[in-house]
Amino acid sequence: MTGDLFGELPRTGGPAPGSMLARLIDGPMAPGRIAWMGLRPARRAPMRVVEQAVLEEGQGLVGDRFASSRNGARQVTLVAQEHLRAIGGFLGEAKVSPERLRRNIVVAGINLQALRNRRFRLGGAVLEWSGDCHPCSRMEEELGPGGYNAVRGHGGITARVLEGGTIRLGDALERLLGGAC
């Protein structure tokens, strides 16, 4: 690869340290806030909408089917509220309700991709980005024909819990400075 205005890209795929792109990525960003929360008590069970939840270190959300002591990558799923409108638009609807997408937390006012390879504070807990949350085949069943493709690129992220704590509707989501994974 060759260098450009933004700096040469190392083999890891990230920007070169100290490059303009690295400085932009690490630049300031407004915090988001929790707009909705839900727990998936069992496979295919209806989402249980909650106003507060407890995150346990290395496990995930208490009461969610993905919570475990295995320290897996998919302990918590987050999606941007703004993407619910985009997904709905692809399906000819005003927006898609969070229960249909089956993510744990909907946040507003923040681009979740800005958390890539970062740690962040969510209410009283600290999490780290662990991957993109891709759609599953169930989206066709839940959203109808085209549901899978409507969610592609808009499914949010997955995260691991580094420090447990309580989260509530309206709590802030803030990227931690120097919090690269």
Beta strands, then each sheet from edge to edge (+ up, - down):
strand 1: 32-39
strand 2: 48-49
strand 3: 52-56
strand 4: 60-61
strand 5: 76-80
strand 6: 105-108
strand 7: 118-122
strand 8: 125-132
strand 9: 157-163
strand 10: 165-168
strand 11: 172-180
sheet 1: 2+ 1- 6+ 5+ 9- 8+ 7- 11+
sheet 2: 4+ 3- 10+
end
